[in-house]
Amino acid sequence: MNRKKAILIFSLFLLLGACSSNDKEESLSKSHEEKTESKMDSSLAGEQASDQEEEKEAATNERMVIHQAQLQLQVKNLEKTQMKIERKANEYGGYIVQSNVNREDEERVEGTITVRIPEARFQDFLVDAEGQASEVVGRNVTGQDVTEQYVDLKARLKTKRAVEERLLAFMQDAKKTEDLLKISSDLAMVQEGIEQLTGQMKYLENQTSYSTVTITLSQDRIVVPAIDNKELNTWERTKKQLATSANLLLKAGSGIIVFIIGNLPILIILGGAGAVVHWVMKRRSKR
């Protein structure tokens, strides 16, 4: 009986020793994994910081600037000038964003052209466009430096991609469904952030590689007085003048008749007196 108890106690000690050794191994392995992950995090952070500094130094030599220009030109022939400017934009590798002509009245014609020109030919295009004008009414050129913004987006994108790679590696090693779901959710958020950063970077690249030029055209126009058709209607004017003359004659005849009839008694007296005077003088001349 004592022998059996001794064997049982010895077996229990062996089991306890094995469990403690397993626990130690698991704790050692976990601490080793935590140390490895912390080392990876620190090394990754150090690499990101050094890469960001290198990118900033490289960006200092090559600035990213968004150029825009607004021109107001007075031209002799709006349609021809508009066609020349569009053709020149195509020759420089640019493209037309908008082109329109507004005719407010017979004396005023205006047009607007918006073009995108490669950054390398921006100044050349401005010189050519101004050369088409009879007078440069206005000129405004602006530039926005987005170098630091682009470098920041690039660094954030690199960090997101590194996190994406780590999550993909964790997903391959994961064995539990809960771990897979958690990693998949984190991976989707990271990939969405990558898409947003990529879109912002492409937008800045497009804006800095092509400059925007908006040109307002006004056509020189000689104002010719309009001819009044009423002044050229000869037949109507002739009839009107004939009626006016006839009215004047009728009015004069009417006045004469009124004068004679109205003054008839006086005229008879004056006529009789004149006849008597004439007879007397005629008789004296005979004597």
C-alpha positions in Angstrom: 0.0 0.0 0.0 2.8 2.4 0.9 4.5 1.5 -2.4 1.4 2.4 -4.4 1.1 5.8 -2.7 4.7 6.6 -3.4 4.3 5.8 -7.1 1.1 8.0 -7.2 2.9 10.9 -5.6 5.9 10.6 -7.9 3.5 10.6 -10.9 1.9 13.8 -9.7 5.2 15.5 -9.4 6.1 14.5 -12.9 2.8 16.0 -14.3 3.3 19.2 -12.4 6.9 19.6 -13.7 5.8 19.0 -17.2 3.0 21.6 -17.0 5.3 24.2 -15.4 7.8 23.6 -18.2 5.1 24.0 -20.9 3.9 27.3 -19.3 7.5 28.6 -19.2 8.0 27.7 -22.8 4.7 29.4 -23.8 5.6 32.5 -21.8 9.1 32.5 -23.4 7.7 32.1 -26.9 5.1 34.9 -26.3 7.7 37.3 -24.9 10.0 36.4 -27.9 7.1 37.2 -30.3 6.3 40.5 -28.5 10.0 41.5 -28.7 10.1 40.6 -32.3 7.0 42.6 -33.1 8.3 45.6 -31.1 11.6 45.4 -33.0 9.7 45.3 -36.3 7.6 48.3 -35.3 10.6 50.3 -34.2 12.6 49.3 -37.3 9.5 50.2 -39.5 9.2 53.6 -37.8 12.8 54.3 -38.2 12.7 53.4 -41.9 9.7 55.6 -42.4 11.3 58.5 -40.7 14.5 58.2 -42.7 12.5 57.7 -46.0 10.4 60.8 -45.2 13.5 62.9 -44.6 15.0 61.7 -47.9 11.8 62.5 -49.8 11.7 66.0 -48.3 15.3 66.6 -49.3 14.6 65.3 -52.8 11.4 67.4 -53.1 13.4 70.6 -52.2 15.3 70.2 -55.5 12.1 69.6 -57.5 9.2 71.8 -56.4 5.6 71.0 -57.3 3.7 74.1 -58.2 0.2 74.5 -59.6 0.2 77.4 -62.1 -2.9 79.3 -63.3 -3.3 82.3 -65.6 -6.1 84.6 -66.7 -5.7 86.7 -69.8 -8.0 89.5 -71.2 -7.2 90.2 -74.8 -8.6 92.7 -77.3 -8.5 91.2 -80.8 -9.4 92.2 -84.4 -11.0 89.0 -85.5 -12.4 86.8 -82.6 -13.1 83.6 -84.5 -9.7 83.5 -86.3 -7.8 84.3 -83.0 -9.8 81.6 -81.2 -8.9 79.0 -83.8 -5.2 80.0 -83.7 -5.1 79.7 -79.9 -6.8 76.3 -79.9 -4.4 75.1 -82.6 -1.4 76.3 -80.6 -2.6 74.5 -77.5 -2.8 71.2 -79.4 0.7 71.8 -80.8 2.1 72.2 -77.2 0.4 68.9 -76.1 -2.4 70.6 -74.3 -6.2 70.3 -74.6 -9.3 72.5 -74.6 -11.4 72.4 -71.5 -14.0 75.0 -72.6 -14.6 77.3 -75.6 -17.5 79.6 -76.2 -18.6 82.8 -78.0 -21.2 85.3 -76.8 -22.7 87.9 -79.2 -24.6 90.4 -77.0 -25.5 92.7 -79.9 -24.3 93.8 -83.4 -21.5 95.9 -81.9 -20.2 93.6 -79.1 -18.8 90.0 -79.5 -16.9 88.2 -76.7 -15.4 84.7 -76.3 -13.8 82.6 -73.5 -11.3 79.8 -73.9 -10.0 77.5 -71.1 -7.0 75.3 -71.9 -4.7 72.9 -70.1 -1.0 73.3 -71.1 2.0 71.1 -70.1 3.9 72.9 -67.3 7.1 73.0 -69.5 5.3 75.0 -72.2 3.3 77.3 -69.9 5.3 80.5 -70.4 5.7 79.8 -74.2 1.9 79.5 -74.6 1.3 82.7 -72.7 3.6 84.6 -75.0 2.0 83.1 -78.1 -1.5 83.9 -76.9 -0.7 87.5 -76.0 0.9 87.9 -79.5 -2.5 87.3 -81.1 -4.0 90.4 -79.4 -4.1 93.9 -80.6 -4.1 94.9 -76.9 -3.5 93.0 -73.7 -6.2 94.4 -71.3 -5.4 92.2 -68.3 -2.9 89.5 -67.2 -2.9 87.5 -63.9 -0.6 84.6 -63.2 -0.7 82.6 -59.9 1.3 79.7 -58.5 0.5 77.4 -55.5 3.4 75.3 -54.0 2.1 71.8 -53.0 5.4 70.1 -52.5 5.1 69.5 -48.8 1.5 68.3 -49.2 2.6 65.8 -51.8 5.5 64.5 -49.7 3.2 64.1 -46.7 0.7 62.1 -48.8 3.5 59.9 -50.2 4.9 59.1 -46.7 1.4 58.3 -45.4 0.8 56.0 -48.4 4.1 54.2 -47.8 3.1 53.6 -44.2 -0.4 52.3 -45.2 1.2 49.9 -47.7 3.6 48.5 -45.0 0.6 48.0 -42.7 -1.2 46.3 -45.5 1.7 43.8 -46.1 1.8 43.0 -42.4 -2.0 42.4 -42.2 -1.8 40.1 -45.2 1.0 38.1 -43.5 -1.0 37.9 -40.3 -4.0 36.7 -42.3 -2.0 33.8 -43.7 -0.8 32.7 -40.3 -4.2 33.2 -38.6 -6.1 30.0 -37.7 -9.1 31.2 -35.8 -12.2 32.6 -37.5 -12.4 35.5 -35.1 -8.8 36.5 -35.9 -9.5 36.3 -39.6 -12.5 38.5 -39.3 -10.7 41.1 -37.3 -7.7 41.2 -39.7 -10.0 41.4 -42.7 -11.8 44.4 -41.2 -8.6 46.2 -40.5 -7.3 45.4 -43.9 -10.4 46.8 -45.6 -9.9 50.1 -43.7 -6.3 50.3 -44.6 -6.9 49.6 -48.3 -9.6 52.3 -48.4 -7.1 54.8 -46.9 -4.6 53.7 -49.6 -7.2 54.4 -52.4 -7.9 57.9 -50.9 -4.3 58.8 -50.7 -3.6 57.5 -54.2 -6.4 59.6 -55.6 -5.2 62.8 -53.8 -1.6 62.2 -55.1 -2.9 61.7 -58.7 -4.9 64.9 -58.5 -1.8 66.9 -57.4 0.3 65.3 -60.1 -2.2 66.2 -62.8 -2.6 69.8 -61.5 1.2 70.3 -61.4 2.0 68.6 -64.7 -0.6 70.7 -66.6 -1.3 74.5 -66.1 -4.7 76.1 -66.5 -5.0 79.2 -68.7 -8.3 81.0 -69.1 -8.5 83.6 -72.0 -11.2 86.2 -72.4 -11.4 87.6 -75.9 -13.1 90.9 -77.0 -13.4 91.8 -80.7 -12.5 95.3 -82.0 -15.5 96.6 -83.9 -16.1 99.8 -85.9 -19.6 101.1 -85.2 -21.3 102.1 -88.5 -24.5 104.2 -88.2 -27.5 102.3 -89.3 -29.3 103.5 -92.4 -32.9 104.5 -91.8 -35.1 102.9 -94.4 -37.7 105.5 -93.8 -35.4 108.2 -95.2 -34.8 106.1 -98.4 -38.6 105.7 -99.3 -38.6 108.2 -102.3 -42.2 107.5 -103.4 -43.7 108.1 -100.0 -41.7 111.2 -99.6 -42.8 112.5 -103.1 -46.5 111.9 -102.3 -46.1 113.6 -99.0 -44.4 116.7 -100.6 -47.1 116.8 -103.4 -49.8 116.8 -100.8 -48.0 119.5 -98.9 -47.7 121.7 -102.0 -51.3 121.2 -103.0 -52.4 122.1 -99.5 -50.3 125.3 -99.6 -51.9 126.3 -103.0 -55.4 125.6 -101.8 -54.8 127.5 -98.6 -53.4 130.5 -100.6 -56.4 130.5 -103.1 -58.8 130.2 -100.2 -57.2 133.2 -98.5 -57.4 135.3 -101.7 -61.1 134.5 -102.1 -61.8 135.3 -98.5 -59.9 138.6 -98.8 -61.8 139.7 -102.0 -65.3 138.7 -100.9 -64.8 140.0 -97.4 -63.5 143.4 -98.6 -65.8 143.7 -101.6 -67.6 147.0 -100.4 -64.2 148.7 -99.8 -62.9 147.5 -103.1 -66.0 148.8 -104.9 -65.6 152.2 -103.3 -61.9 152.3 -104.0 -62.6 151.2 -107.6 -65.2 153.9 -108.1 -63.0 156.6 -106.7 -60.2 155.4 -108.9 -62.4 155.5 -112.0 -63.5 159.1 -111.2 -59.9 160.3 -110.7 -58.9 158.6 -114.0 -61.8 160.3 -115.9 -61.0 163.7 -114.5 -57.3 163.5 -115.4 -58.1 162.2 -118.8 -60.4 165.1 -119.5 -57.9 167.7 -118.3 -55.3 166.2 -120.6 -57.6 166.8 -123.6 -58.0 170.4 -122.8 
